């Protein structure tokens, strides 16, 4: 998620519109769960995924059309039975996509994307609220971020009491759709992922670390070779540690319920040392 919002901010600052596609309703064995995101640029290149296959292909095509029309839309999808088989997919299921037109000229959009990125980077809790209606003017859309302290960034006109009710309800730790006066709003919990400790700084780790960052995890790279464990090879890592040896790390006390350990050293002997 961090990588996607970094790219959102980069594009908006450069004056380029973009489309942020989010799975907000997922039923059955759909390719991706609710909350999956994909950013579609003006040249049809993407960052992230909503499941691949025909579903993603169609979402990219629709995004291109909506970018030209400068509007957002809700799109239902159905991938059951013959539909899934015809798309060369093993997944079925159904759901809805929210295709959000991010307008570079709208300061509220840039401020919200910047704030989301800050929340993720600072590992804080917040909620992103987006009106799902198809409007004639994107500037009229209610869209904003509610921080844990109750402060609001962006363009939200609803009452503070309603906002508090939405973000404090038991299911506010996930993604949900709320209705107010027949209008639908998407309420997404924005929270940092845990920490992934990657032991080994080889070529496989170079692919794993950016993936960790893109889905909201902090990645810590550990190796006993300084020429491998370096920022040049791991620009997406939140921390790089050069060890005297794989059995010398004194940071195991930091590994908690929100932590994950990935062992990708250069040999089985070192793997066993880390596991021990």
C-alpha positions, 0 to 999 in steps of 0.5 A: 500500500505504501508504494501505491500511495507514494506513486499517487503523490508523485503523479499528482505532484507532476500534474498527472491524473491517475485511477485508483482501483479498489476491490471493496466487495468480494464474495465467494473465491474471488481473485483478491479480497476486499481492500486489494488495490491497483493504480492505473497511470495515464499510459495504462501501466499499473502498480499493484493488482486486483487479481490478474486475468480478464478481471484486471485487463477489463479494469485497466481498460475501463480505467483508461476510459474513465481517465479520459472522461475525468470521472469515477465509477463503481463496477460489478464483476462476476467470475463464477462457473464458465466465466472464470474458466473462460478467463483462464482463472481458477478463481470464481466469486463476484464483487465490486470495484471502485475506480477512483479518478484522482484529479491532479488539479484537485488539492483535496485529493493530493492532500489526502494521498499525502496524509495516507502516506504519512500515516503509513510511514509513521505507523499510525491508525486512520480511516479513509472515507470515500463517497461512492456515488457517480458525480458530475464534478469530482470536486463535489465528492466527499473524500477524506482521511480521519486520523486516530485523534479525530482530525480530518484531512480532505473534503468531508461534509458529514457531521463529526458525530457520524464520522465517529460512529463509523470509525469506532464501530466494531468492524472499522478495522477492515473495509466496509460500505456505509449508507447515509441518505441512500448514498454509499460511502467506503470506509477503509481502515488505514493501518501499518503492517507489521515488520518483516525480518529478512535474513539474507541479502541475495537476489531473492531478497531483492525481490521480496523486500519491495513486495513487503513495502508495497503491501504496507510492511516494514522490511528489515534486511540482515546479512553478514556481508556489507557489500550485499546488505546495503542501501544501493541493493535494498532502497525499499528496506526500512532498516539494513543490519550488517551482522558479524554472523547470523547467530550474533543478532541481539534483536530477537526481543523486537520480534512480536506478534506483528513480526514475520521472519523470512529466511533467505540466506545463502546456504542451509547451514546459515538457515539452520543457524537463524532458525535455531 
